[in-house]
């Protein structure tokens, strides 16, 4: 009887882990699709090296783009928005 309970517990644990793994993979795919749908362009109005993301985002907003980020290597302000299909 003890062996049967142990086997059922292992089966339940294995099934639970498999389902959680599949759920994690499926959510990761959704995130990748959302990230892939972003368009970018260098800011035309930002001057100087880009150090602060908030300043870059503010300038990009003035250019009609909802987000802006500084590049790590060259310190440029890049504006981002969802691409239109």
JONORVEN-V827268 format. One record per pair of residues at least 24 apart in sequence whose ideal C-beta (glycine too) atoms are under 8 Angstrom apart, sorted by sequence separation. I is the first residue (numbers start at 1). J is the second residue. D is the distance in whole Angstrom. If there is no record, write none. Layout:
# JONORVEN-V827268
I,J,D
I,J,D
This chain:
# JONORVEN-V827268
41,65,7
51,75,7
43,68,6
50,75,5
49,75,4
50,76,6
50,77,4
46,76,8
46,77,4
43,76,8
42,76,6
43,77,4
42,77,7
43,78,7
42,78,6
43,79,5
41,78,7
42,79,7
40,78,5
41,79,5
40,79,7
40,80,5
39,80,7
38,80,5
39,81,6
38,81,7
39,82,7
38,82,6
39,83,4
37,82,6
38,83,7
37,83,5
